[in-house]
Amino acid sequence: MSYRCTKLAIVLLALCGPGAATADSLNMPGSAPTTSQPRSTIDIRLPVKGMSMELVSSEFGRPLEKIAPVGKPPITRWIFRNYTVYFEYGYVVHAVLN
């Protein structure tokens, strides 16, 4: 191998060495905790996708606040003490911890 190839190989190794490849982690509500995240001692049951507003009301009670529909499709928010529920056309699309 020539001197030029060796020099190129060293430069490439330096660029690809430790720390060259990095990534961010995105932790979503409801996903399993990673080893760096301690599991919460409080388990909160959340409404699941597809539940109707009527079913959410009967199973989880009245929200603290109801935000009127916004946009197209209309998205409605119900704010509970520990979580917020997002509805599209009267059905749950997402529930997140506050």
N, C-alpha and C positions, 0 to 999 in steps of 0.2 A: 504494500500500500504506500502511496506516495505521501510526502510531507503535506501536500495540499489537502488530500483526503483525510488525513489524520487531524489536521487543524479544523476542518469542517465538521468532523465527527465530534470533536471536543466542544465546539460551539453549539452543536445541536444537543448534545447531552446536557450542557449547562442550561440551555433554554428549556429543556424538558425535564429537568431534575425536580427534586422535591419542592412542592409549593407551586409548581407551574400550572397544575390542574386543580382548580378549586370549584366548589359548588355551594350553593345556599340550600338550606332546608326550609321547607314550608310545612308547618304543622297545622292541619285543619281540625276544627272542632269535630269531635266524634271519632277521630282516628286514634289508633293505638299509640300510647306514649312511647317515645324512644328511651334508650337507657339513660340519656342525659336529662330526661324530664321525669320528675317523680310523679307517680300516679296520685291524683287527688283523693283525699279521704272522703270527699262528698261526691256522690253520684247523683246527677240530676237527670231525670227522665225528660226528654224533649219530644215535641210532636214530630212525626215522621212525614216524609214527602208523600203527598197524595191525600192526606187527611183533609176533610172538609172543615170549614169554619165552625159548623155546628158541632162536629165531633170534638174539635179542639176545645170549644167552650164547655162541652159536657164533661170531658176528661180532665181538663186543666184549669177550669174556672174562668172567671172574667179577667181580662188583661187590665193592667193599670192604665193603659192608654191605647187608643186605636187611632192610627194615622190613616187618613183617607187615601184612596187609590191614587197613584201617580203614574203617568206614562202610558205607553202602549207596548205590550199588554199592560193592563192596570196592575200595579203591585201595591198591595196593602200591607201595612206593618201593624202587628200587635205587640206591645211591649209589656212583658211580665217582669216580675222582680229580678229574676236571675237570667233571663233569656229574652230574645226577640224572635218572633215568628214572621216570616215573609210569605204572603199568599199571592197567587196569580189566579185570577178568575175564581176566587173563593176556595182554592186548594193550596195546601202547604207546598212550597217549593224549597224552603230552607228554614232552619232554626239554628240560631247561634247563641252562645253564652254572652252575656253583657260584660 
